[in-house]
Amino acid sequence: MKIGKVLITEEEIQTELKEMGAQITKDYEGLDLLIVGVLKGAFMVMADLARYIELPVEFDFMAVSSYGSATQTSGVVRILKDLDAEIAGRHVLIVEDIIDSGLTLNYLLKALKVRNPASLEVASFLTKTGIQRVEINARYTAFEIGSEFVVGYGLDYAGLYRNLPYVGILEEDSAT
Ligand code: PRP
């Protein structure tokens, strides 16, 4: 399949993430900040956003997989890789590539909250509007999009396209 349309350009992404990084720098000044990336999708936004945060900050990663069919998430998440760090008393910022139904983050937030972090917030690269099955109040969101299936900048289709520096929509009816 080919990219049919570029939805968010590389330049737009970098401009937005620079602004998000500046806001995070302001909001977390003087605090012990731990940024948690949710693999695999968040690897790209983590790498770029990190360079726009001008604070001493630690990074950790979680890997999760949702139970259910490819198109329908059940809301039950399996933790494939847990955090290396303890988060009690720390300011934790979860970075996600996309909030779709919201079920993954809803589960993760509950799982991390019981570990008693000083604060627990979300920074999402993309948020699909109007289709969340549970409401997620992300403190930071770079872009709001519609219900279209998007790839690139960490987001995949059948494991591919994550390395695109922009967000695109796949062309319908095109052969691989
Ligand atoms: C994607 C994305 C989120 C989740 C969002 O992960 O990274 O974690 O789906 O969907 P939700 O809001 O409907 O729960 P995916 O399971 O595709 O794994 P990946 O990051 O490894 O691609």
Backbone and ligand atoms as CSV (ligand in chain L), in Angstrom:
chain,resi,resn,atom,element,x,y,z
A,1,MET,N,N,0.832,-1.205,0.000
A,1,MET,CA,C,0.000,0.000,0.000
A,1,MET,C,C,0.865,1.254,0.000
A,2,LYS,N,N,0.297,2.308,-0.517
A,2,LYS,CA,C,1.036,3.575,-0.584
A,2,LYS,C,C,0.348,4.619,0.270
A,3,ILE,N,N,1.083,5.669,0.565
A,3,ILE,CA,C,0.479,6.776,1.307
A,3,ILE,C,C,-0.385,7.579,0.331
A,4,GLY,N,N,-1.647,7.716,0.649
A,4,GLY,CA,C,-2.558,8.443,-0.232
A,4,GLY,C,C,-2.543,9.935,0.033
A,5,LYS,N,N,-2.300,10.267,1.300
A,5,LYS,CA,C,-2.377,11.686,1.682
A,5,LYS,C,C,-1.525,11.937,2.923
A,6,VAL,N,N,-0.824,13.043,2.911
A,6,VAL,CA,C,-0.091,13.438,4.118
A,6,VAL,C,C,-1.046,14.270,4.969
A,7,LEU,N,N,-1.282,13.811,6.171
A,7,LEU,CA,C,-2.239,14.500,7.049
A,7,LEU,C,C,-1.531,15.570,7.893
A,8,ILE,N,N,-0.361,15.206,8.416
A,8,ILE,CA,C,0.411,16.156,9.229
A,8,ILE,C,C,1.862,16.097,8.744
A,9,THR,N,N,2.382,17.228,8.330
A,9,THR,CA,C,3.735,17.245,7.771
A,9,THR,C,C,4.801,17.170,8.874
A,10,GLU,N,N,6.001,16.852,8.434
A,10,GLU,CA,C,7.132,16.772,9.353
A,10,GLU,C,C,7.337,18.116,10.057
A,11,GLU,N,N,7.208,19.170,9.302
A,11,GLU,CA,C,7.413,20.512,9.853
A,11,GLU,C,C,6.351,20.854,10.911
A,12,GLU,N,N,5.106,20.507,10.615
A,12,GLU,CA,C,4.024,20.753,11.578
A,12,GLU,C,C,4.245,19.971,12.865
A,13,ILE,N,N,4.714,18.745,12.712
A,13,ILE,CA,C,4.979,17.901,13.884
A,13,ILE,C,C,6.049,18.544,14.760
A,14,GLN,N,N,7.148,18.938,14.134
A,14,GLN,CA,C,8.260,19.490,14.908
A,14,GLN,C,C,7.881,20.813,15.584
A,15,THR,N,N,7.112,21.636,14.893
A,15,THR,CA,C,6.670,22.912,15.473
A,15,THR,C,C,5.831,22.656,16.723
A,16,GLU,N,N,4.917,21.719,16.602
A,16,GLU,CA,C,4.001,21.406,17.699
A,16,GLU,C,C,4.749,20.781,18.876
A,17,LEU,N,N,5.680,19.866,18.580
A,17,LEU,CA,C,6.411,19.195,19.661
A,17,LEU,C,C,7.357,20.156,20.372
A,18,LYS,N,N,7.866,21.113,19.626
A,18,LYS,CA,C,8.748,22.117,20.225
A,18,LYS,C,C,7.957,22.913,21.265
A,19,GLU,N,N,6.734,23.247,20.895
A,19,GLU,CA,C,5.862,23.993,21.798
A,19,GLU,C,C,5.496,23.148,23.023
A,20,MET,N,N,5.209,21.866,22.770
A,20,MET,CA,C,4.864,20.968,23.876
A,20,MET,C,C,6.052,20.829,24.826
A,21,GLY,N,N,7.249,20.699,24.259
A,21,GLY,CA,C,8.450,20.563,25.069
A,21,GLY,C,C,8.690,21.804,25.924
A,22,ALA,N,N,8.426,22.974,25.340
A,22,ALA,CA,C,8.608,24.226,26.083
A,22,ALA,C,C,7.600,24.309,27.235
A,23,GLN,N,N,6.381,23.865,26.982
A,23,GLN,CA,C,5.345,23.893,28.027
A,23,GLN,C,C,5.696,22.928,29.157
A,24,ILE,N,N,6.175,21.740,28.784
A,24,ILE,CA,C,6.575,20.743,29.797
A,24,ILE,C,C,7.742,21.287,30.622
A,25,THR,N,N,8.682,21.937,29.949
A,25,THR,CA,C,9.836,22.533,30.634
A,25,THR,C,C,9.361,23.531,31.689
A,26,LYS,N,N,8.376,24.305,31.328
A,26,LYS,CA,C,7.825,25.313,32.233
A,26,LYS,C,C,7.065,24.658,33.399
A,27,ASP,N,N,6.224,23.694,33.055
A,27,ASP,CA,C,5.349,23.068,34.055
A,27,ASP,C,C,6.102,22.219,35.077
A,28,TYR,N,N,7.212,21.614,34.660
A,28,TYR,CA,C,7.906,20.676,35.550
A,28,TYR,C,C,9.229,21.220,36.097
A,29,GLU,N,N,9.441,22.482,35.943
A,29,GLU,CA,C,10.669,23.078,36.455
A,29,GLU,C,C,10.826,22.796,37.958
A,30,GLY,N,N,11.971,22.301,38.349
A,30,GLY,CA,C,12.244,22.038,39.767
A,30,GLY,C,C,11.660,20.738,40.289
A,31,LEU,N,N,10.968,19.984,39.441
A,31,LEU,CA,C,10.364,18.728,39.883
A,31,LEU,C,C,11.146,17.524,39.353
A,32,ASP,N,N,10.975,16.404,40.044
A,32,ASP,CA,C,11.643,15.167,39.656
A,32,ASP,C,C,10.773,14.473,38.602
A,33,LEU,N,N,11.113,14.692,37.335
A,33,LEU,CA,C,10.253,14.215,36.242
A,33,LEU,C,C,10.753,12.907,35.619
A,34,LEU,N,N,9.806,11.972,35.477
A,34,LEU,CA,C,10.090,10.713,34.790
A,34,LEU,C,C,9.128,10.607,33.614
A,35,ILE,N,N,9.686,10.512,32.426
A,35,ILE,CA,C,8.845,10.389,31.234
A,35,ILE,C,C,8.773,8.930,30.814
A,36,VAL,N,N,7.545,8.464,30.636
A,36,VAL,CA,C,7.328,7.052,30.325
A,36,VAL,C,C,6.748,6.908,28.923
A,37,GLY,N,N,7.480,6.272,28.051
A,37,GLY,CA,C,7.005,6.038,26.684
A,37,GLY,C,C,6.328,4.685,26.589
A,38,VAL,N,N,5.209,4.660,25.875
A,38,VAL,CA,C,4.499,3.393,25.696
A,38,VAL,C,C,4.857,2.824,24.320
A,39,LEU,N,N,5.598,1.731,24.350
A,39,LEU,CA,C,6.077,1.117,23.102
A,39,LEU,C,C,4.976,0.335,22.408
A,40,LYS,N,N,5.080,0.114,21.116
A,40,LYS,CA,C,6.191,0.592,20.339
A,40,LYS,C,C,5.950,2.003,19.820
A,41,GLY,N,N,4.695,2.338,19.593
A,41,GLY,CA,C,4.346,3.544,18.850
A,41,GLY,C,C,4.998,4.836,19.310
A,42,ALA,N,N,5.260,4.952,20.624
A,42,ALA,CA,C,5.718,6.239,21.156
A,42,ALA,C,C,7.205,6.514,20.971
A,43,PHE,N,N,7.929,5.559,20.359
A,43,PHE,CA,C,9.392,5.746,20.298
A,43,PHE,C,C,9.784,7.013,19.537
A,44,MET,N,N,9.032,7.336,18.514
A,44,MET,CA,C,9.383,8.479,17.669
A,44,MET,C,C,9.109,9.804,18.393
A,45,VAL,N,N,7.909,9.930,18.942
A,45,VAL,CA,C,7.568,11.171,19.643
A,45,VAL,C,C,8.448,11.348,20.879
A,46,MET,N,N,8.800,10.254,21.539
A,46,MET,CA,C,9.683,10.349,22.713
A,46,MET,C,C,11.024,10.955,22.328
A,47,ALA,N,N,11.574,10.446,21.230
A,47,ALA,CA,C,12.912,10.886,20.816
A,47,ALA,C,C,12.924,12.368,20.449
A,48,ASP,N,N,11.897,12.814,19.742
A,48,ASP,CA,C,11.860,14.221,19.341
A,48,ASP,C,C,11.465,15.134,20.491
A,49,LEU,N,N,10.432,14.742,21.213
A,49,LEU,CA,C,9.961,15.570,22.333
A,49,LEU,C,C,11.073,15.758,23.376
A,50,ALA,N,N,11.814,14.693,23.630
A,50,ALA,CA,C,12.901,14.736,24.622
A,50,ALA,C,C,13.883,15.864,24.331
A,51,ARG,N,N,14.126,16.099,23.034
A,51,ARG,CA,C,15.101,17.122,22.656
A,51,ARG,C,C,14.578,18.536,22.831
A,52,TYR,N,N,13.286,18.663,23.059
A,52,TYR,CA,C,12.691,19.978,23.289
A,52,TYR,C,C,12.399,20.244,24.770
A,53,ILE,N,N,12.762,19.290,25.625
A,53,ILE,CA,C,12.546,19.482,27.064
A,53,ILE,C,C,13.877,19.870,27.700
A,54,GLU,N,N,13.905,21.057,28.259
A,54,GLU,CA,C,15.164,21.546,28.814
A,54,GLU,C,C,15.175,21.419,30.326
A,55,LEU,N,N,15.152,20.176,30.778
A,55,LEU,CA,C,15.145,19.870,32.203
A,55,LEU,C,C,15.971,18.611,32.421
A,56,PRO,N,N,16.473,18.409,33.665
A,56,PRO,CA,C,17.060,17.100,33.942
A,56,PRO,C,C,15.885,16.124,34.052
A,57,VAL,N,N,15.805,15.172,33.162
A,57,VAL,CA,C,14.644,14.296,33.112
A,57,VAL,C,C,15.093,12.856,32.879
A,58,GLU,N,N,14.384,11.919,33.516
A,58,GLU,CA,C,14.696,10.504,33.295
A,58,GLU,C,C,13.656,9.882,32.381
A,59,PHE,N,N,14.060,8.841,31.696
A,59,PHE,CA,C,13.151,8.170,30.758
A,59,PHE,C,C,12.993,6.696,31.106
A,60,ASP,N,N,11.802,6.207,30.897
A,60,ASP,CA,C,11.539,4.783,31.072
A,60,ASP,C,C,10.527,4.380,30.005
A,61,PHE,N,N,10.388,3.090,29.808
A,61,PHE,CA,C,9.467,2.613,28.773
A,61,PHE,C,C,8.624,1.462,29.286
A,62,MET,N,N,7.418,1.395,28.770
A,62,MET,CA,C,6.565,0.237,29.013
A,62,MET,C,C,6.172,-0.312,27.650
A,63,ALA,N,N,5.962,-1.589,27.592
A,63,ALA,CA,C,5.421,-2.170,26.356
A,63,ALA,C,C,4.130,-2.866,26.730
A,64,VAL,N,N,3.094,-2.565,25.991
A,64,VAL,CA,C,1.791,-3.169,26.284
A,64,VAL,C,C,1.194,-3.752,25.018
A,65,SER,N,N,0.290,-4.655,25.217
A,65,SER,CA,C,-0.420,-5.215,24.076
A,65,SER,C,C,-1.862,-5.396,24.510
A,66,SER,N,N,-2.777,-4.967,23.652
A,66,SER,CA,C,-4.178,-5.081,24.075
A,66,SER,C,C,-4.766,-6.401,23.585
A,67,TYR,N,N,-5.549,-6.990,24.436
A,67,TYR,CA,C,-6.250,-8.210,24.050
A,67,TYR,C,C,-7.384,-7.828,23.128
A,68,GLY,N,N,-7.766,-8.720,22.252
A,68,GLY,CA,C,-8.886,-8.442,21.360
A,68,GLY,C,C,-8.443,-8.572,19.925
A,69,SER,N,N,-9.372,-8.355,19.000
A,69,SER,CA,C,-9.041,-8.489,17.586
A,69,SER,C,C,-8.238,-7.270,17.143
A,70,ALA,N,N,-7.757,-7.305,15.914
A,70,ALA,CA,C,-6.919,-6.212,15.407
A,70,ALA,C,C,-7.674,-4.888,15.390
A,71,THR,N,N,-8.954,-4.936,15.140
A,71,THR,CA,C,-9.714,-3.693,14.997
A,71,THR,C,C,-10.505,-3.329,16.249
A,72,GLN,N,N,-10.702,-4.281,17.118
A,72,GLN,CA,C,-11.541,-4.032,18.292
A,72,GLN,C,C,-10.741,-4.296,19.563
A,73,THR,N,N,-10.403,-3.251,20.293
A,73,THR,CA,C,-9.679,-3.488,21.537
A,73,THR,C,C,-10.673,-3.811,22.645
A,74,SER,N,N,-10.239,-4.682,23.525
A,74,SER,CA,C,-11.145,-5.133,24.583
A,74,SER,C,C,-11.035,-4.255,25.814
A,75,GLY,N,N,-9.934,-3.499,25.897
A,75,GLY,CA,C,-9.734,-2.669,27.078
A,75,GLY,C,C,-8.873,-3.345,28.120
A,76,VAL,N,N,-8.620,-4.634,27.929
A,76,VAL,CA,C,-7.727,-5.332,28.848
A,76,VAL,C,C,-6.342,-5.328,28.222
A,77,VAL,N,N,-5.403,-4.834,28.982
A,77,VAL,CA,C,-4.061,-4.639,28.444
A,77,VAL,C,C,-3.084,-5.573,29.143
A,78,ARG,N,N,-2.244,-6.187,28.350
A,78,ARG,CA,C,-1.210,-7.039,28.923
A,78,ARG,C,C,0.077,-6.241,28.973
A,79,ILE,N,N,0.716,-6.195,30.121
A,79,ILE,CA,C,1.983,-5.478,30.230
A,79,ILE,C,C,3.112,-6.419,29.808
A,80,LEU,N,N,3.731,-6.120,28.674
A,80,LEU,CA,C,4.805,-6.972,28.143
A,80,LEU,C,C,6.144,-6.593,28.754
A,81,LYS,N,N,6.291,-5.282,29.024
A,81,LYS,CA,C,7.493,-4.802,29.697
A,81,LYS,C,C,7.054,-3.732,30.680
A,82,ASP,N,N,7.360,-3.970,31.925
A,82,ASP,CA,C,6.978,-2.994,32.953
A,82,ASP,C,C,8.094,-1.953,33.105
A,83,LEU,N,N,7.816,-0.942,33.895
A,83,LEU,CA,C,8.816,0.087,34.166
A,83,LEU,C,C,10.010,-0.509,34.890
A,84,ASP,N,N,11.185,0.048,34.634
A,84,ASP,CA,C,12.372,-0.356,35.396
A,84,ASP,C,C,12.380,0.377,36.735
A,85,ALA,N,N,11.857,1.608,36.702
A,85,ALA,CA,C,11.953,2.473,37.887
A,85,ALA,C,C,10.724,2.385,38.786
A,86,GLU,N,N,10.976,2.674,40.061
A,86,GLU,CA,C,9.872,2.847,41.023
A,86,GLU,C,C,9.318,4.245,40.771
A,87,ILE,N,N,8.009,4.416,40.884
A,87,ILE,CA,C,7.463,5.749,40.605
A,87,ILE,C,C,6.835,6.424,41.823
A,88,ALA,N,N,6.862,5.775,42.960
A,88,ALA,CA,C,6.270,6.381,44.164
A,88,ALA,C,C,6.931,7.732,44.439
A,89,GLY,N,N,6.108,8.752,44.599
A,89,GLY,CA,C,6.613,10.085,44.933
A,89,GLY,C,C,7.200,10.852,43.761
A,90,ARG,N,N,7.152,10.267,42.565
A,90,ARG,CA,C,7.756,10.947,41.410
A,90,ARG,C,C,6.684,11.537,40.489
A,91,HIS,N,N,7.095,12.515,39.709
A,91,HIS,CA,C,6.177,13.120,38.740
A,91,HIS,C,C,6.309,12.363,37.427
A,92,VAL,N,N,5.244,11.668,37.069
A,92,VAL,CA,C,5.283,10.778,35.913
A,92,VAL,C,C,4.460,11.368,34.762
A,93,LEU,N,N,5.087,11.404,33.601
A,93,LEU,CA,C,4.401,11.869,32.395
A,93,LEU,C,C,4.424,10.729,31.369
A,94,ILE,N,N,3.254,10.207,31.063
A,94,ILE,CA,C,3.155,9.115,30.081
A,94,ILE,C,C,3.064,9.707,28.681
A,95,VAL,N,N,3.880,9.209,27.773
A,95,VAL,CA,C,3.835,9.682,26.389
A,95,VAL,C,C,3.279,8.581,25.483
A,96,GLU,N,N,2.219,8.918,24.790
A,96,GLU,CA,C,1.566,7.983,23.869
A,96,GLU,C,C,1.592,8.551,22.453
A,97,ASP,N,N,1.583,7.666,21.476
A,97,ASP,CA,C,1.501,8.143,20.093
A,97,ASP,C,C,0.066,8.492,19.721
A,98,ILE,N,N,-0.893,7.696,20.220
A,98,ILE,CA,C,-2.284,7.975,19.860
A,98,ILE,C,C,-3.262,7.505,20.932
A,99,ILE,N,N,-4.274,8.333,21.151
A,99,ILE,CA,C,-5.403,7.920,21.992
A,99,ILE,C,C,-6.561,7.688,21.029
A,100,ASP,N,N,-6.979,6.455,20.964
A,100,ASP,CA,C,-8.054,6.077,20.038
A,100,ASP,C,C,-9.314,5.854,20.874
A,101,SER,N,N,-9.548,4.619,21.299
A,101,SER,CA,C,-10.700,4.380,22.184
A,101,SER,C,C,-10.414,4.910,23.592
A,102,GLY,N,N,-9.133,5.043,23.919
A,102,GLY,CA,C,-8.751,5.492,25.257
A,102,GLY,C,C,-8.577,4.343,26.239
A,103,LEU,N,N,-8.913,3.140,25.793
A,103,LEU,CA,C,-8.916,1.999,26.718
A,103,LEU,C,C,-7.513,1.624,27.211
A,104,THR,N,N,-6.532,1.719,26.329
A,104,THR,CA,C,-5.165,1.372,26.727
A,104,THR,C,C,-4.685,2.299,27.850
A,105,LEU,N,N,-4.860,3.590,27.622
A,105,LEU,CA,C,-4.393,4.552,28.631
A,105,LEU,C,C,-5.209,4.472,29.913
A,106,ASN,N,N,-6.479,4.233,29.778
A,106,ASN,CA,C,-7.332,4.113,30.950
A,106,ASN,C,C,-6.808,2.996,31.858
A,107,TYR,N,N,-6.441,1.902,31.229
A,107,TYR,CA,C,-5.911,0.758,31.968
A,107,TYR,C,C,-4.554,1.107,32.580
A,108,LEU,N,N,-3.692,1.716,31.762
A,108,LEU,CA,C,-2.351,2.058,32.240
A,108,LEU,C,C,-2.379,3.051,33.402
A,109,LEU,N,N,-3.253,4.040,33.277
A,109,LEU,CA,C,-3.342,5.057,34.330
A,109,LEU,C,C,-3.756,4.414,35.655
A,110,LYS,N,N,-4.698,3.492,35.572
A,110,LYS,CA,C,-5.128,2.800,36.794
A,110,LYS,C,C,-3.990,1.962,37.372
A,111,ALA,N,N,-3.273,1.272,36.478
A,111,ALA,CA,C,-2.186,0.392,36.925
A,111,ALA,C,C,-1.053,1.188,37.576
A,112,LEU,N,N,-0.809,2.416,37.078
A,112,LEU,CA,C,0.299,3.214,37.619
A,112,LEU,C,C,-0.113,4.039,38.839
A,113,LYS,N,N,-1.364,4.394,38.897
A,113,LYS,CA,C,-1.850,5.231,40.002
A,113,LYS,C,C,-1.670,4.540,41.358
A,114,VAL,N,N,-1.895,3.246,41.377
A,114,VAL,CA,C,-1.785,2.517,42.650
A,114,VAL,C,C,-0.344,2.450,43.160
A,115,ARG,N,N,0.601,2.848,42.319
A,115,ARG,CA,C,2.009,2.877,42.762
A,115,ARG,C,C,2.364,4.213,43.410
A,116,ASN,N,N,1.353,5.053,43.577
A,116,ASN,CA,C,1.498,6.336,44.280
A,116,ASN,C,C,2.517,7.338,43.740
A,117,PRO,N,N,2.437,7.662,42.460
A,117,PRO,CA,C,3.309,8.736,41.959
A,117,PRO,C,C,2.859,10.078,42.536
A,118,ALA,N,N,3.751,11.045,42.568
A,118,ALA,CA,C,3.380,12.381,43.065
A,118,ALA,C,C,2.361,13.005,42.110
A,119,SER,N,N,2.537,12.754,40.813
A,119,SER,CA,C,1.551,13.184,39.821
A,119,SER,C,C,1.636,12.237,38.636
A,120,LEU,N,N,0.551,12.151,37.901
A,120,LEU,CA,C,0.493,11.244,36.752
A,120,LEU,C,C,-0.277,11.945,35.643
A,121,GLU,N,N,0.436,12.297,34.584
A,121,GLU,CA,C,-0.189,13.046,33.486
A,121,GLU,C,C,0.110,12.353,32.160
A,122,VAL,N,N,-0.618,12.816,31.131
A,122,VAL,CA,C,-0.480,12.200,29.808
A,122,VAL,C,C,-0.119,13.244,28.756
A,123,ALA,N,N,0.838,12.893,27.909
A,123,ALA,CA,C,1.126,13.694,26.716
A,123,ALA,C,C,0.876,12.781,25.526
A,124,SER,N,N,-0.066,13.183,24.688
A,124,SER,CA,C,-0.382,12.351,23.536
A,124,SER,C,C,-0.046,13.088,22.252
A,125,PHE,N,N,0.587,12.381,21.343
A,125,PHE,CA,C,0.908,12.982,20.052
A,125,PHE,C,C,-0.392,13.219,19.272
A,126,LEU,N,N,-1.200,12.182,19.123
A,126,LEU,CA,C,-2.478,12.317,18.425
A,126,LEU,C,C,-3.626,11.916,19.340
A,127,THR,N,N,-4.731,12.603,19.217
A,127,THR,CA,C,-5.950,12.177,19.902
A,127,THR,C,C,-7.070,12.159,18.884
A,128,LYS,N,N,-7.732,11.026,18.781
A,128,LYS,CA,C,-8.890,10.947,17.884
A,128,LYS,C,C,-10.088,11.541,18.625
A,129,THR,N,N,-10.729,12.487,18.006
A,129,THR,CA,C,-11.825,13.163,18.719
A,129,THR,C,C,-13.152,12.457,18.482
A,130,GLY,N,N,-13.947,12.490,19.526
A,130,GLY,CA,C,-15.326,12.012,19.402
A,130,GLY,C,C,-15.532,10.517,19.442
A,131,ILE,N,N,-14.442,9.736,19.582
A,131,ILE,CA,C,-14.672,8.295,19.563
A,131,ILE,C,C,-14.100,7.574,20.787
A,132,GLN,N,N,-13.695,8.338,21.789
A,132,GLN,CA,C,-13.177,7.690,22.984
A,132,GLN,C,C,-14.291,6.951,23.734
A,133,ARG,N,N,-13.975,5.732,24.116
A,133,ARG,CA,C,-14.950,4.966,24.900
A,133,ARG,C,C,-14.815,5.283,26.382
A,134,VAL,N,N,-13.653,5.753,26.757
A,134,VAL,CA,C,-13.462,6.288,28.107
A,134,VAL,C,C,-12.771,7.637,27.941
A,135,GLU,N,N,-13.137,8.572,28.765
A,135,GLU,CA,C,-12.550,9.901,28.626
A,135,GLU,C,C,-11.148,9.937,29.222
A,136,ILE,N,N,-10.216,10.438,28.443
A,136,ILE,CA,C,-8.840,10.593,28.937
A,136,ILE,C,C,-8.529,12.088,28.888
A,137,ASN,N,N,-8.181,12.624,30.019
A,137,ASN,CA,C,-7.818,14.037,30.030
A,137,ASN,C,C,-6.310,14.181,29.897
A,138,ALA,N,N,-5.856,14.219,28.667
A,138,ALA,CA,C,-4.425,14.366,28.435
A,138,ALA,C,C,-4.026,15.817,28.708
A,139,ARG,N,N,-3.006,15.988,29.521
A,139,ARG,CA,C,-2.556,17.357,29.823
A,139,ARG,C,C,-1.973,18.026,28.577
A,140,TYR,N,N,-1.318,17.220,27.740
A,140,TYR,CA,C,-0.729,17.745,26.501
A,140,TYR,C,C,-1.193,16.912,25.314
A,141,THR,N,N,-1.599,17.568,24.264
A,141,THR,CA,C,-1.949,16.876,23.015
A,141,THR,C,C,-1.388,17.700,21.866
A,142,ALA,N,N,-0.666,17.041,20.963
A,142,ALA,CA,C,-0.100,17.785,19.838
A,142,ALA,C,C,-1.151,18.025,18.756
A,143,PHE,N,N,-1.879,16.961,18.368
A,143,PHE,CA,C,-2.860,17.099,17.285
A,143,PHE,C,C,-4.128,16.309,17.575
A,144,GLU,N,N,-5.248,16.905,17.210
A,144,GLU,CA,C,-6.513,16.180,17.268
A,144,GLU,C,C,-6.883,15.812,15.837
A,145,ILE,N,N,-7.272,14.568,15.650
A,145,ILE,CA,C,-7.635,14.124,14.296
A,145,ILE,C,C,-9.006,13.451,14.329
A,146,GLY,N,N,-9.511,13.122,13.144
A,146,GLY,CA,C,-10.797,12.431,13.052
A,146,GLY,C,C,-10.616,10.924,13.188
A,147,SER,N,N,-11.545,10.183,12.653
A,147,SER,CA,C,-11.523,8.730,12.869
A,147,SER,C,C,-10.686,7.984,11.828
A,148,GLU,N,N,-10.051,8.698,10.903
A,148,GLU,CA,C,-9.290,8.032,9.847
A,148,GLU,C,C,-8.130,7.198,10.393
A,149,PHE,N,N,-7.804,6.133,9.656
A,149,PHE,CA,C,-6.699,5.270,10.056
A,149,PHE,C,C,-5.390,5.896,9.587
A,150,VAL,N,N,-4.538,6.228,10.527
A,150,VAL,CA,C,-3.306,6.932,10.181
A,150,VAL,C,C,-2.062,6.084,10.446
A,151,VAL,N,N,-1.035,6.352,9.674
A,151,VAL,CA,C,0.247,5.668,9.848
A,151,VAL,C,C,1.377,6.705,9.848
A,152,GLY,N,N,2.540,6.247,10.272
A,152,GLY,CA,C,3.715,7.108,10.251
A,152,GLY,C,C,4.007,7.709,11.609
A,153,TYR,N,N,5.209,8.191,11.761
A,153,TYR,CA,C,5.659,8.812,13.003
A,153,TYR,C,C,5.355,7.905,14.223
A,154,GLY,N,N,5.727,6.637,14.073
A,154,GLY,CA,C,5.537,5.674,15.166
A,154,GLY,C,C,4.348,4.757,14.973
A,155,LEU,N,N,3.378,5.215,14.173
A,155,LEU,CA,C,2.149,4.431,13.996
A,155,LEU,C,C,2.286,3.478,12.812
A,156,ASP,N,N,1.814,2.263,13.005
A,156,ASP,CA,C,2.029,1.243,11.973
A,156,ASP,C,C,0.749,0.743,11.315
A,157,TYR,N,N,0.962,0.107,10.177
A,157,TYR,CA,C,-0.055,-0.756,9.583
A,157,TYR,C,C,0.669,-2.056,9.321
A,158,ALA,N,N,0.230,-3.128,9.948
A,158,ALA,CA,C,0.877,-4.436,9.834
A,158,ALA,C,C,2.381,-4.350,10.095
A,159,GLY,N,N,2.748,-3.540,11.065
A,159,GLY,CA,C,4.155,-3.451,11.467
A,159,GLY,C,C,4.990,-2.473,10.660
A,160,LEU,N,N,4.429,-1.953,9.579
A,160,LEU,CA,C,5.205,-1.058,8.711
A,160,LEU,C,C,4.780,0.407,8.860
A,161,TYR,N,N,5.551,1.275,8.244
A,161,TYR,CA,C,5.312,2.727,8.153
A,161,TYR,C,C,5.694,3.538,9.401
A,162,ARG,N,N,6.146,2.882,10.459
A,162,ARG,CA,C,6.447,3.617,11.697
A,162,ARG,C,C,7.541,4.652,11.491
A,163,ASN,N,N,8.422,4.418,10.521
A,163,ASN,CA,C,9.581,5.288,10.326
A,163,ASN,C,C,9.302,6.536,9.504
A,164,LEU,N,N,8.083,6.713,9.013
A,164,LEU,CA,C,7.794,7.933,8.252
A,164,LEU,C,C,7.911,9.149,9.173
A,165,PRO,N,N,8.522,10.226,8.702
A,165,PRO,CA,C,8.659,11.423,9.562
A,165,PRO,C,C,7.394,12.283,9.599
A,166,TYR,N,N,6.341,11.827,8.921
A,166,TYR,CA,C,5.064,12.556,8.900
A,166,TYR,C,C,3.931,11.567,9.182
A,167,VAL,N,N,2.720,12.089,9.308
A,167,VAL,CA,C,1.547,11.228,9.519
A,167,VAL,C,C,0.749,11.205,8.225
A,168,GLY,N,N,0.438,10.020,7.758
A,168,GLY,CA,C,-0.290,9.903,6.492
A,168,GLY,C,C,-1.459,8.947,6.578
A,169,ILE,N,N,-2.230,8.980,5.519
A,169,ILE,CA,C,-3.357,8.056,5.386
A,169,ILE,C,C,-3.048,7.142,4.207
A,170,LEU,N,N,-3.258,5.864,4.393
A,170,LEU,CA,C,-2.962,4.922,3.310
A,170,LEU,C,C,-3.970,5.063,2.181
A,171,GLU,N,N,-3.453,4.855,0.979
A,171,GLU,CA,C,-4.295,4.917,-0.201
A,171,GLU,C,C,-5.180,3.673,-0.230
A,172,GLU,N,N,-6.445,3.856,-0.493
A,172,GLU,CA,C,-7.324,2.690,-0.582
A,172,GLU,C,C,-7.100,1.991,-1.907
A,173,ASP,N,N,-7.336,0.697,-1.905
A,173,ASP,CA,C,-7.277,-0.137,-3.125
A,173,ASP,C,C,-5.932,-0.145,-3.828
A,174,SER,N,N,-4.846,0.211,-3.134
A,174,SER,CA,C,-3.556,0.144,-3.819
A,174,SER,C,C,-2.856,-1.146,-3.426
A,175,ALA,N,N,-2.176,-1.738,-4.385
A,175,ALA,CA,C,-1.462,-2.985,-4.099
A,175,ALA,C,C,-0.206,-2.663,-3.302
A,176,THR,N,N,0.328,-3.636,-2.604
A,176,THR,CA,C,1.497,-3.419,-1.766
A,176,THR,C,C,2.722,-3.018,-2.570
L,1,PRP,C1,C,-1.724,1.842,19.896
L,1,PRP,C2,C,-1.225,3.104,20.566
L,1,PRP,C3,C,-1.899,3.079,21.888
L,1,PRP,C4,C,-3.191,2.361,21.624
L,1,PRP,C5,C,-4.285,3.363,21.534
L,1,PRP,O1,O,-0.915,0.794,20.294
L,1,PRP,O2,O,0.171,3.116,20.690
L,1,PRP,O3,O,-1.130,2.404,22.862
L,1,PRP,O4,O,-3.061,1.687,20.369
L,1,PRP,O5,O,-5.509,2.742,21.295
L,1,PRP,P1,P,-6.730,2.833,22.309
L,1,PRP,O6,O,-6.855,4.255,22.748
L,1,PRP,O7,O,-7.896,2.402,21.444
L,1,PRP,O8,O,-6.504,1.896,23.440
L,1,PRP,P2,P,-0.868,-0.626,19.567
L,1,PRP,O9,O,-1.675,-1.616,20.366
L,1,PRP,O10,O,-1.234,-0.482,18.127
L,1,PRP,O11,O,0.644,-1.032,19.749
L,1,PRP,P3,P,1.983,-0.359,19.146
L,1,PRP,O12,O,2.193,0.952,19.864
L,1,PRP,O13,O,3.030,-1.348,19.477
L,1,PRP,O14,O,1.765,-0.154,17.671
